[in-house]
Amino acid sequence: MPLAQRLANWLGGINKPLCLAGRNLAGLLLAAMTAIVMLQVVARYGFNNSPSWTEELSKTLMVWTAFLVAPWAYREGANVSISFFVEALPRAMRSILQIVLTILVIWICGVFLLESLDFVFRGMQSSSPTLPVQVGIFYLIVPVAFACLIMVGFENIAREISDMAATDGAASRESE
């Protein structure tokens, strides 16, 4: 088995359960967020007294949901894309373009990962106005999500290289 295929399988063994866990946790958080918003609405309009923490927690859960599901969506190719131009290219050119774009995504996620670490550390210096936790706790999902996105990017590159090698190998066998 070629090195790229082994690397893709190894990364896939790590990424698949992480991405599925993130997606499933995002679903649970979405349900929790819905319950919290319903509590807020009932308390506000039913009892004219809404808990102060519900708005901040529901916003935080919404952000966590988006960041938790992003690596799964990237790995599954579930993000919005315009593929008309790309599909018109020859297979080899598509693969090269995909690798270049994935390297760009990894670079951008790496920059955001480094910036988000500072964001988390600064957030640990202040407390939430409505909840008894440091704001940095809310931000912890950001570096985790970017690290997962980087791992998925490396898996995608390894798979693309493996597919290119398999296509080249099949083409050379056909020409013989």
C-alpha positions as CSV (number, residue, x, y, z in Angstrom):
1,M,0.0,0.0,0.0
2,P,1.5,3.4,-1.0
3,L,2.5,5.8,1.7
4,A,-0.2,8.4,0.8
5,Q,-2.9,5.8,1.1
6,R,-1.6,4.6,4.5
7,L,-1.4,8.2,5.7
8,A,-4.9,8.9,4.5
9,N,-6.2,5.8,6.2
10,W,-4.4,6.6,9.5
11,L,-5.7,10.2,9.5
12,G,-9.1,8.9,8.5
13,G,-9.1,6.6,11.5
14,I,-8.5,9.7,13.7
15,N,-10.7,12.2,11.9
16,K,-13.8,10.1,11.3
17,P,-14.6,9.4,15.0
18,L,-13.6,13.0,16.0
19,C,-15.8,14.5,13.2
20,L,-18.7,12.3,14.0
21,A,-18.5,13.0,17.7
22,G,-18.4,16.8,16.9
23,R,-21.4,16.5,14.7
24,N,-23.3,14.5,17.3
25,L,-22.4,16.8,20.1
26,A,-23.5,19.8,17.9
27,G,-26.9,18.1,17.6
28,L,-27.2,17.8,21.3
29,L,-26.1,21.4,21.8
30,L,-28.6,22.5,19.2
31,A,-31.4,20.7,21.2
32,A,-30.1,22.3,24.4
33,M,-30.0,25.7,22.8
34,T,-33.6,25.3,21.6
35,A,-34.7,24.3,25.1
36,I,-32.9,27.3,26.6
37,V,-34.5,29.7,24.1
38,M,-37.9,28.2,24.8
39,L,-37.3,28.7,28.6
40,Q,-36.4,32.3,27.9
41,V,-39.5,32.9,25.9
42,V,-41.8,31.3,28.4
43,A,-40.2,33.1,31.3
44,R,-40.3,36.5,29.5
45,Y,-43.8,36.4,28.2
46,G,-45.4,34.0,30.8
47,F,-43.8,35.3,34.0
48,N,-42.4,38.7,32.8
49,N,-39.1,37.7,34.3
50,S,-36.5,36.2,31.9
51,P,-33.3,34.7,33.4
52,S,-30.3,36.8,32.5
53,W,-28.0,33.9,31.5
54,T,-30.2,32.4,28.8
55,E,-29.3,34.8,26.0
56,E,-25.5,34.5,26.6
57,L,-25.6,30.7,26.9
58,S,-27.8,30.2,23.8
59,K,-25.5,32.4,21.7
60,T,-22.5,30.4,23.0
61,L,-24.2,27.1,22.1
62,M,-25.0,28.4,18.6
63,V,-21.3,29.2,18.0
64,W,-20.1,25.9,19.5
65,T,-22.6,24.1,17.2
66,A,-21.2,25.8,14.1
67,F,-17.5,25.1,15.1
68,L,-18.3,21.5,16.1
69,V,-19.9,20.6,12.8
70,A,-17.4,22.4,10.5
71,P,-14.8,19.6,10.5
72,W,-17.4,17.0,9.7
73,A,-18.9,19.1,6.9
74,Y,-15.4,19.7,5.5
75,R,-14.5,16.0,5.6
76,E,-17.8,15.0,4.0
77,G,-17.6,17.7,1.3
78,A,-20.9,19.1,2.6
79,N,-19.8,22.8,2.4
80,V,-21.3,24.9,-0.4
81,S,-19.2,24.9,-3.5
82,I,-19.3,26.0,-7.1
83,S,-17.9,23.0,-9.1
84,F,-18.9,23.9,-12.6
85,F,-15.5,25.4,-13.5
86,V,-13.5,22.7,-11.7
87,E,-15.4,19.8,-13.4
88,A,-14.5,21.1,-16.8
89,L,-10.8,20.7,-16.1
90,P,-8.9,17.5,-16.8
91,R,-8.6,15.0,-13.9
92,A,-4.9,15.7,-13.2
93,M,-5.5,19.5,-13.2
94,R,-8.5,19.1,-10.8
95,S,-6.4,17.1,-8.4
96,I,-3.6,19.6,-8.5
97,L,-6.1,22.5,-8.0
98,Q,-7.7,20.6,-5.1
99,I,-4.3,20.0,-3.4
100,V,-3.4,23.7,-3.8
101,L,-6.7,24.9,-2.4
102,T,-6.5,22.5,0.5
103,I,-3.0,23.7,1.3
104,L,-4.4,27.2,1.3
105,V,-7.2,26.1,3.7
106,I,-4.7,24.5,6.0
107,W,-2.5,27.7,6.0
108,I,-5.5,29.9,6.8
109,C,-6.8,27.5,9.5
110,G,-3.2,27.4,10.9
111,V,-3.2,31.2,11.2
112,F,-6.6,31.2,12.8
113,L,-5.5,28.5,15.2
114,L,-2.6,30.5,16.4
115,E,-4.7,33.7,16.7
116,S,-7.5,31.8,18.5
117,L,-5.1,30.5,21.2
118,D,-4.3,34.1,22.2
119,F,-8.0,34.8,22.0
120,V,-8.7,32.0,24.5
121,F,-5.9,33.1,26.8
122,R,-7.1,36.7,26.9
123,G,-10.6,35.4,27.5
124,M,-9.4,33.6,30.6
125,Q,-8.7,37.1,32.1
126,S,-12.3,38.1,32.2
127,S,-15.5,36.6,33.6
128,S,-18.9,36.2,31.9
129,P,-21.3,38.9,33.1
130,T,-24.2,36.4,33.5
131,L,-22.5,33.1,34.2
132,P,-19.9,32.1,36.8
133,V,-17.2,31.1,34.2
134,Q,-14.4,32.8,32.4
135,V,-15.1,33.9,28.9
136,G,-12.2,32.0,27.6
137,I,-14.1,28.8,28.3
138,F,-16.6,29.8,25.7
139,Y,-13.8,30.3,23.2
140,L,-12.1,27.0,23.7
141,I,-14.0,25.4,20.8
142,V,-12.3,27.7,18.3
143,P,-8.7,26.3,18.4
144,V,-10.1,22.8,18.7
145,A,-12.2,23.2,15.6
146,F,-9.3,24.8,13.6
147,A,-7.0,21.9,14.7
148,C,-9.6,19.4,13.5
149,L,-10.0,21.3,10.2
150,I,-6.2,21.1,9.7
151,M,-6.2,17.4,10.3
152,V,-9.0,16.9,7.8
153,G,-7.1,19.0,5.3
154,F,-4.1,16.8,5.6
155,E,-6.3,13.7,5.2
156,N,-7.8,15.2,2.0
157,I,-4.4,15.9,0.6
158,A,-3.2,12.4,1.3
159,R,-6.4,11.0,-0.3
160,E,-6.0,13.2,-3.4
161,I,-2.4,12.2,-3.8
162,S,-3.3,8.5,-3.4
163,D,-6.1,8.8,-5.9
164,M,-3.7,10.6,-8.4
165,A,-1.2,7.8,-8.0
166,A,-3.9,5.1,-8.5
167,T,-5.2,6.9,-11.6
168,D,-1.6,7.3,-13.0
169,G,-0.9,3.6,-12.3
170,A,-4.1,2.5,-14.0
171,A,-3.4,4.7,-17.0
172,S,0.1,3.4,-17.4
173,R,-1.1,-0.2,-17.2
174,E,-3.7,0.5,-19.9
175,S,-1.0,2.0,-22.2
176,E,1.2,-1.1,-22.0
